[in-house]
């Protein structure tokens, strides 16, 4: 992905969308909808593409996420661990409601920065 490039995920997955942009080594991803089992692979692919493309800080805006299940959480943990091995970080911010509660529950148990 080139600097300042933006792309959106195809609307094939009902209830979930991802929009990403990147400038230099910082990427911003906005997730919207339900980050559940059907959406987890798409979310992980979007984040992994950014990391493989050279992003070293991936900021994930959760303000539009209405639901997060264990599959979505597992994907976030896997990507955060992969990022750590690359010397990168994944940060989740603006989570509210049920997604925030699950992230807050997972934070001390996973020991990952940015959650």
N, C-alpha and C positions, 0 to 999 in steps of 0.2 A: 504494500500500500504506500503510495507516495505521501509526502508531507501535506497536511491539510486536506487529505482525501476523505470523503464521506461516502458511506454506503449503508443501505438498509437491508435487513433480511427479507426474503420473499414472504408474501402473506400466506404461504402454504400451511403454516401452523396456526390454527385458530387459538386466540387467547394469549399469544406471546409474540413480541416483536423486539428486535434489537437494532439499535442505530449506533454506528461507531464513527469516530473521527480520530485522526492522529496527526500530531505535529511533532516532528523530530522523534524523541524517544518517550513521549507522553501520549497516551491514548485515553479517550473518554468514550465510555460505552453507556448507553441508556437502555435499560431493559424495561419493558412494559408488559403487563398482563400476569399470567400465572407461570411461574417457573417451577413446573412439575415434571413428572417422568417423561411425558411426550416432548417437552421443551428443553430438557436438560442437555441432550446431545447438541442441539443447535446453539445453546448458550455457551457450552464448553468450546465448540468449534470456533465461535466468534472470538472468544478470548484467546484461544490458542493461536489463531491466525495473527492476531495483533502481536503476540509474544514472538512468534516465529519471524514476523516482519520487522522486529527490532525494538518494539516498545519495551521500555524498562520500568515504567510506571503505568499501570492500567487502573484507571479510576472508573468504578462501576456505580452509576447512578441508579439507585433502587427506588426512587420516588414514585415510579409508575408500576412497581411490582405489587400486585394485590394478594398473591399467595406464593409461598415457598414450601416445598415438601422436602423429604429426606433425599430424593434423587437430585433435586436442584442444589441442595446443600452439599451433597457429596461431590457434585461436579465443581462447585466453587472451591471446595477443599482441594480436590485433585489439581485444579488449575493453579491455585495458590502455591501448592507444593512444587509443581513443575516450574512456576515462575521463580521461586526461591532458588532452585537449582541453576537457573540461568542468571542469577544475580538481579532478578526483577522482583517487583512487588505488585500485588493486586489489592486495591483498597475498595471497600464497599461503603457507600455513604448515602444518606438521605432515606434510609429504610424506615418504614413506619408500620404500625399495626402488627399483624401476624408474622410477616417476614422479619421485622425487627426483633420480635420476641424469640423467634427461632435462632436468629444470628446471635442475639445476646446470650442465649442458652449455650450455643456452640462455642462461642469465643473462648471461655476459660478451658473448655474440654479439648479444644483442637490446638491451642497454643500457636495460632497463626496471627501474624500482624495484619492489621487492616480490617479485621472482621469486627 
